Amino acid sequence: MPATAQHPPIEGVVASIIEVADSKTMYLEIDQEGKKQWVGAKLADIKQGDRVRVAPGAIEMQNFTSKSLGRTFDMLLLASDVKKL
């Protein structure tokens, strides 16, 4: 699961959210005009349907496995910050 690149900022609408309270993280599926992208970030007051911006510099991970979810994401952006617009 090597990091492949640092990503530019992205904006879109939250299509779905998976919260992992034990680890204080969340996984957001962000819809960018039809292109969906999963983003991992710290828990924040963000809800499905919110428009958000992922800070520049997110790390793109291929085949990222979340042990807490028991799920592997083909591609996931690990973000330091996600803000509601």
VMD Tcl script that builds the backbone (N, CA, C; Angstrom):
set m [mol new atoms 255]
animate dup $m
set s [atomselect $m all]
$s set {name element resname resid chain x y z} {
  {N N MET 1 A 0.820 -1.175 0.000}
  {CA C MET 1 A 0.000 0.000 0.000}
  {C C MET 1 A 0.872 1.250 0.000}
  {N N PRO 2 A 1.740 1.402 -0.970}
  {CA C PRO 2 A 2.618 2.556 -1.008}
  {C C PRO 2 A 1.875 3.827 -1.408}
  {N N ALA 3 A 2.347 4.947 -0.859}
  {CA C ALA 3 A 1.811 6.246 -1.263}
  {C C ALA 3 A 2.315 6.520 -2.669}
  {N N THR 4 A 1.437 7.024 -3.528}
  {CA C THR 4 A 1.838 7.232 -4.911}
  {C C THR 4 A 2.021 8.690 -5.282}
  {N N ALA 5 A 1.298 9.603 -4.644}
  {CA C ALA 5 A 1.396 11.009 -5.034}
  {C C ALA 5 A 0.701 11.891 -4.015}
  {N N GLN 6 A 1.099 13.162 -4.003}
  {CA C GLN 6 A 0.344 14.146 -3.231}
  {C C GLN 6 A -0.653 14.781 -4.180}
  {N N HIS 7 A -1.847 14.964 -3.696}
  {CA C HIS 7 A -2.969 15.351 -4.533}
  {C C HIS 7 A -3.257 16.844 -4.428}
  {N N PRO 8 A -3.694 17.479 -5.536}
  {CA C PRO 8 A -4.136 18.872 -5.448}
  {C C PRO 8 A -5.462 18.947 -4.685}
  {N N PRO 9 A -5.920 20.139 -4.313}
  {CA C PRO 9 A -7.194 20.237 -3.595}
  {C C PRO 9 A -8.339 19.748 -4.475}
  {N N ILE 10 A -9.376 19.194 -3.829}
  {CA C ILE 10 A -10.568 18.801 -4.571}
  {C C ILE 10 A -11.796 19.351 -3.855}
  {N N GLU 11 A -12.844 19.588 -4.627}
  {CA C GLU 11 A -14.123 20.031 -4.079}
  {C C GLU 11 A -15.214 19.149 -4.648}
  {N N GLY 12 A -16.242 18.928 -3.832}
  {CA C GLY 12 A -17.363 18.139 -4.298}
  {C C GLY 12 A -18.415 18.007 -3.212}
  {N N VAL 13 A -19.405 17.167 -3.500}
  {CA C VAL 13 A -20.518 16.931 -2.589}
  {C C VAL 13 A -20.332 15.560 -1.944}
  {N N VAL 14 A -20.553 15.494 -0.625}
  {CA C VAL 14 A -20.407 14.241 0.104}
  {C C VAL 14 A -21.562 13.308 -0.270}
  {N N ALA 15 A -21.217 12.189 -0.916}
  {CA C ALA 15 A -22.217 11.203 -1.337}
  {C C ALA 15 A -22.528 10.229 -0.205}
  {N N SER 16 A -21.497 9.872 0.578}
  {CA C SER 16 A -21.696 8.984 1.724}
  {C C SER 16 A -20.561 9.175 2.718}
  {N N ILE 17 A -20.836 8.770 3.969}
  {CA C ILE 17 A -19.861 8.902 5.055}
  {C C ILE 17 A -19.838 7.622 5.867}
  {N N ILE 18 A -18.633 7.204 6.221}
  {CA C ILE 18 A -18.456 6.108 7.175}
  {C C ILE 18 A -17.625 6.676 8.320}
  {N N GLU 19 A -18.208 6.720 9.532}
  {CA C GLU 19 A -17.478 7.238 10.690}
  {C C GLU 19 A -16.919 6.082 11.503}
  {N N VAL 20 A -15.695 6.257 11.991}
  {CA C VAL 20 A -15.040 5.272 12.849}
  {C C VAL 20 A -14.724 5.991 14.155}
  {N N ALA 21 A -15.699 5.980 15.070}
  {CA C ALA 21 A -15.594 6.756 16.310}
  {C C ALA 21 A -14.390 6.350 17.155}
  {N N ASP 22 A -14.071 5.050 17.204}
  {CA C ASP 22 A -12.952 4.577 18.024}
  {C C ASP 22 A -11.634 5.221 17.626}
  {N N SER 23 A -11.455 5.456 16.331}
  {CA C SER 23 A -10.191 6.028 15.873}
  {C C SER 23 A -10.317 7.508 15.523}
  {N N LYS 24 A -11.523 8.090 15.763}
  {CA C LYS 24 A -11.778 9.507 15.492}
  {C C LYS 24 A -11.495 9.877 14.040}
  {N N THR 25 A -11.848 8.959 13.131}
  {CA C THR 25 A -11.668 9.211 11.705}
  {C C THR 25 A -12.984 8.990 10.969}
  {N N MET 26 A -12.998 9.446 9.721}
  {CA C MET 26 A -14.155 9.212 8.865}
  {C C MET 26 A -13.662 9.001 7.441}
  {N N TYR 27 A -14.489 8.316 6.689}
  {CA C TYR 27 A -14.233 8.094 5.275}
  {C C TYR 27 A -15.376 8.753 4.525}
  {N N LEU 28 A -15.041 9.663 3.611}
  {CA C LEU 28 A -16.032 10.405 2.841}
  {C C LEU 28 A -15.952 9.987 1.383}
  {N N GLU 29 A -17.091 9.675 0.803}
  {CA C GLU 29 A -17.147 9.464 -0.636}
  {C C GLU 29 A -17.600 10.790 -1.235}
  {N N ILE 30 A -16.709 11.435 -1.978}
  {CA C ILE 30 A -16.971 12.768 -2.520}
  {C C ILE 30 A -17.256 12.666 -4.010}
  {N N ASP 31 A -18.370 13.253 -4.409}
  {CA C ASP 31 A -18.786 13.257 -5.808}
  {C C ASP 31 A -18.358 14.577 -6.439}
  {N N GLN 32 A -17.464 14.474 -7.412}
  {CA C GLN 32 A -16.977 15.644 -8.145}
  {C C GLN 32 A -17.613 15.615 -9.530}
  {N N GLU 33 A -18.851 16.050 -9.613}
  {CA C GLU 33 A -19.584 16.098 -10.880}
  {C C GLU 33 A -19.548 14.751 -11.593}
  {N N GLY 34 A -19.877 13.685 -10.857}
  {CA C GLY 34 A -19.955 12.349 -11.441}
  {C C GLY 34 A -18.751 11.463 -11.177}
  {N N LYS 35 A -17.624 12.048 -10.822}
  {CA C LYS 35 A -16.429 11.259 -10.482}
  {C C LYS 35 A -16.371 11.138 -8.961}
  {N N LYS 36 A -16.431 9.900 -8.451}
  {CA C LYS 36 A -16.436 9.702 -7.001}
  {C C LYS 36 A -15.052 9.334 -6.498}
  {N N GLN 37 A -14.729 9.869 -5.320}
  {CA C GLN 37 A -13.408 9.701 -4.711}
  {C C GLN 37 A -13.567 9.490 -3.215}
  {N N TRP 38 A -12.919 8.461 -2.669}
  {CA C TRP 38 A -12.932 8.244 -1.219}
  {C C TRP 38 A -11.789 9.023 -0.588}
  {N N VAL 39 A -12.102 9.646 0.565}
  {CA C VAL 39 A -11.128 10.438 1.310}
  {C C VAL 39 A -11.192 10.022 2.774}
  {N N GLY 40 A -10.047 9.767 3.390}
  {CA C GLY 40 A -9.958 9.496 4.819}
  {C C GLY 40 A -9.479 10.750 5.530}
  {N N ALA 41 A -10.142 11.095 6.649}
  {CA C ALA 41 A -9.779 12.308 7.385}
  {C C ALA 41 A -10.214 12.172 8.834}
  {N N LYS 42 A -9.786 13.123 9.686}
  {CA C LYS 42 A -10.236 13.117 11.078}
  {C C LYS 42 A -11.712 13.486 11.129}
  {N N LEU 43 A -12.400 13.025 12.176}
  {CA C LEU 43 A -13.825 13.319 12.325}
  {C C LEU 43 A -14.064 14.822 12.305}
  {N N ALA 44 A -15.134 15.227 11.629}
  {CA C ALA 44 A -15.514 16.634 11.555}
  {C C ALA 44 A -17.033 16.707 11.416}
  {N N ASP 45 A -17.573 17.887 11.597}
  {CA C ASP 45 A -19.019 18.089 11.497}
  {C C ASP 45 A -19.406 18.219 10.023}
  {N N ILE 46 A -19.370 17.098 9.329}
  {CA C ILE 46 A -19.696 17.037 7.907}
  {C C ILE 46 A -20.761 15.965 7.732}
  {N N LYS 47 A -21.740 16.272 6.885}
  {CA C LYS 47 A -22.855 15.357 6.678}
  {C C LYS 47 A -23.040 15.068 5.189}
  {N N GLN 48 A -23.728 13.980 4.897}
  {CA C GLN 48 A -24.057 13.639 3.523}
  {C C GLN 48 A -24.790 14.816 2.887}
  {N N GLY 49 A -24.401 15.169 1.664}
  {CA C GLY 49 A -25.009 16.286 0.956}
  {C C GLY 49 A -24.259 17.596 1.101}
  {N N ASP 50 A -23.334 17.682 2.086}
  {CA C ASP 50 A -22.530 18.902 2.257}
  {C C ASP 50 A -21.550 19.050 1.099}
  {N N ARG 51 A -21.287 20.293 0.730}
  {CA C ARG 51 A -20.223 20.580 -0.241}
  {C C ARG 51 A -18.949 20.795 0.572}
  {N N VAL 52 A -17.856 20.120 0.172}
  {CA C VAL 52 A -16.612 20.163 0.938}
  {C C VAL 52 A -15.412 20.426 0.032}
  {N N ARG 53 A -14.324 20.815 0.698}
  {CA C ARG 53 A -13.031 20.999 0.022}
  {C C ARG 53 A -11.985 20.223 0.793}
  {N N VAL 54 A -11.244 19.406 0.073}
  {CA C VAL 54 A -10.131 18.650 0.655}
  {C C VAL 54 A -8.869 19.472 0.430}
  {N N ALA 55 A -8.137 19.729 1.523}
  {CA C ALA 55 A -6.926 20.547 1.453}
  {C C ALA 55 A -5.903 19.939 0.494}
  {N N PRO 56 A -5.086 20.785 -0.135}
  {CA C PRO 56 A -4.022 20.269 -0.990}
  {C C PRO 56 A -3.025 19.454 -0.176}
  {N N GLY 57 A -2.360 18.532 -0.844}
  {CA C GLY 57 A -1.340 17.731 -0.188}
  {C C GLY 57 A -1.826 16.406 0.352}
  {N N ALA 58 A -3.108 16.060 0.117}
  {CA C ALA 58 A -3.596 14.742 0.539}
  {C C ALA 58 A -2.740 13.678 -0.133}
  {N N ILE 59 A -2.511 12.593 0.572}
  {CA C ILE 59 A -1.660 11.527 0.046}
  {C C ILE 59 A -2.537 10.461 -0.592}
  {N N GLU 60 A -2.246 10.164 -1.842}
  {CA C GLU 60 A -2.988 9.162 -2.599}
  {C C GLU 60 A -2.440 7.778 -2.278}
  {N N MET 61 A -3.326 6.903 -1.783}
  {CA C MET 61 A -2.934 5.539 -1.425}
  {C C MET 61 A -3.665 4.538 -2.326}
  {N N GLN 62 A -2.929 3.611 -2.878}
  {CA C GLN 62 A -3.510 2.554 -3.697}
  {C C GLN 62 A -3.732 1.326 -2.823}
  {N N ASN 63 A -4.864 0.636 -3.017}
  {CA C ASN 63 A -5.189 -0.593 -2.276}
  {C C ASN 63 A -5.033 -0.410 -0.769}
  {N N PHE 64 A -5.637 0.659 -0.247}
  {CA C PHE 64 A -5.559 0.970 1.181}
  {C C PHE 64 A -6.551 0.109 1.954}
  {N N THR 65 A -6.063 -0.621 2.944}
  {CA C THR 65 A -6.924 -1.459 3.770}
  {C C THR 65 A -7.170 -0.801 5.116}
  {N N SER 66 A -8.444 -0.594 5.428}
  {CA C SER 66 A -8.846 -0.086 6.739}
  {C C SER 66 A -9.154 -1.289 7.613}
  {N N LYS 67 A -8.324 -1.518 8.607}
  {CA C LYS 67 A -8.539 -2.656 9.514}
  {C C LYS 67 A -9.818 -2.481 10.316}
  {N N SER 68 A -10.129 -1.226 10.711}
  {CA C SER 68 A -11.328 -0.987 11.514}
  {C C SER 68 A -12.609 -1.248 10.719}
  {N N LEU 69 A -12.558 -1.081 9.403}
  {CA C LEU 69 A -13.733 -1.338 8.569}
  {C C LEU 69 A -13.716 -2.726 7.936}
  {N N GLY 70 A -12.534 -3.341 7.906}
  {CA C GLY 70 A -12.412 -4.623 7.219}
  {C C GLY 70 A -12.660 -4.452 5.724}
  {N N ARG 71 A -12.154 -3.366 5.184}
  {CA C ARG 71 A -12.419 -3.022 3.787}
  {C C ARG 71 A -11.157 -2.481 3.131}
  {N N THR 72 A -10.998 -2.806 1.853}
  {CA C THR 72 A -9.894 -2.265 1.075}
  {C C THR 72 A -10.449 -1.303 0.036}
  {N N PHE 73 A -9.883 -0.101 -0.002}
  {CA C PHE 73 A -10.256 0.907 -0.994}
  {C C PHE 73 A -9.258 0.818 -2.141}
  {N N ASP 74 A -9.734 0.752 -3.377}
  {CA C ASP 74 A -8.830 0.714 -4.536}
  {C C ASP 74 A -7.904 1.922 -4.514}
  {N N MET 75 A -8.479 3.085 -4.211}
  {CA C MET 75 A -7.700 4.312 -4.096}
  {C C MET 75 A -8.351 5.187 -3.041}
  {N N LEU 76 A -7.545 5.717 -2.143}
  {CA C LEU 76 A -8.034 6.546 -1.049}
  {C C LEU 76 A -7.091 7.726 -0.889}
  {N N LEU 77 A -7.660 8.910 -0.681}
  {CA C LEU 77 A -6.851 10.077 -0.350}
  {C C LEU 77 A -6.835 10.228 1.162}
  {N N LEU 78 A -5.670 10.286 1.775}
  {CA C LEU 78 A -5.531 10.544 3.199}
  {C C LEU 78 A -5.300 12.045 3.352}
  {N N ALA 79 A -6.304 12.718 3.914}
  {CA C ALA 79 A -6.288 14.188 3.969}
  {C C ALA 79 A -6.020 14.697 5.369}
  {N N SER 80 A -5.273 15.793 5.452}
  {CA C SER 80 A -5.018 16.439 6.734}
  {C C SER 80 A -6.198 17.320 7.136}
  {N N ASP 81 A -6.990 17.755 6.142}
  {CA C ASP 81 A -8.082 18.670 6.444}
  {C C ASP 81 A -9.166 18.600 5.374}
  {N N VAL 82 A -10.421 18.536 5.832}
  {CA C VAL 82 A -11.592 18.617 4.960}
  {C C VAL 82 A -12.505 19.668 5.561}
  {N N LYS 83 A -12.882 20.651 4.766}
  {CA C LYS 83 A -13.725 21.740 5.268}
  {C C LYS 83 A -15.039 21.799 4.509}
  {N N LYS 84 A -16.099 22.128 5.265}
  {CA C LYS 84 A -17.406 22.346 4.678}
  {C C LYS 84 A -17.409 23.713 4.014}
  {N N LEU 85 A -17.962 23.803 2.808}
  {CA C LEU 85 A -18.022 25.081 2.087}
  {C C LEU 85 A -19.376 25.742 2.277}
}
mol reanalyze $m
mol bondsrecalc $m
mol representation Tube
mol addrep $m
